[in-house]
């Protein structure tokens, strides 16, 4: 009976360790917090390494209904209000912009996403040839890159960015993005609401 109990305990501990490992962030996945130009957190983008590139699941609210361009930009900076700090599209191979061009596209070029009537979008996309590991096509190397949603639609041809309009939502892709603790990331404007209410009520 004692042997069975000891073995059971060992098996239970091993299972607990394995389960804990599954719950920890995977080294080849990142969760990116997405912010609008007012600094409000409006959603997330979950990135996962695959054989064909980096798969990304985008869930964002607060958009105008209809289609919007989305791109990976070259710098991991999301400075408000216009997000120009993110630079141009992520384009390590020096190609032309546009999924419809034979001399393109940029690695950062992605299909347009569609927000529903409530302004919510949930899309699964593939950033082909990109990686979350080291290398020329790494989205997380150095200071990382950024994921940008535009006000307009990418026409798939125009240079240098598909005539996509203003940058309205931004999220930093970096090794630290999983915890949402990027040094220059905007803060969640609602995170101190409870604290402020407590102070006001004495």
Secondary structure, DSSP 4 states (H G I P E B T S, - for coil): -HHHHHHHHHHHHHHHHHHHHHHSPPTTEEEEEEEETTS-EEEEEEEEEETTEEEEEEEE-SPPSEEE-EEEESSS---TTT-GGG-SB--TT-PBS-TT-TTB--TTB---EEE-TTS-EEEEEEEET-BSSSSTTBSSSTT-EEEEEESS---SSSTTT-S---EEEEEEESTTGGGT--TTPPP-TTTTHHHHHHHHT-
